Amino acid sequence: MKEKRLLSLLLTVMLAIAAFAQSQTFTGRVVDPSGEPVIGATIVQKGT
């Protein structure tokens, strides 16, 4: 019974952390050296 309760708590905490991580918003443009937009670019925040 303790294992089930611990697993439920761990799952709840992990879901809360994942939901919070998705709530950050970044704005801007990703461009190549000539100033053209980069289609399908993905960004990663440093330190994450």
Secondary structure as the mmCIF struct_conf table of DSSP 4:
data_model
#
loop_
_struct_conf.conf_type_id
_struct_conf.id
_struct_conf.beg_label_comp_id
_struct_conf.beg_label_asym_id
_struct_conf.beg_label_seq_id
_struct_conf.end_label_comp_id
_struct_conf.end_label_asym_id
_struct_conf.end_label_seq_id
HELX_RH_AL_P HELX_RH_AL_P1 LYS A 2 ALA A 21
TURN_TY1_P TURN_TY1_P1 GLN A 22 SER A 23
STRN STRN1 VAL A 31 VAL A 31
TURN_TY1_P TURN_TY1_P2 PRO A 33 SER A 34
BEND BEND1 GLY A 35 GLY A 35
STRN STRN2 PRO A 37 PRO A 37
TURN_TY1_P TURN_TY1_P3 ILE A 39 GLY A 40
TURN_TY1_P TURN_TY1_P4 LYS A 46 GLY A 47
#
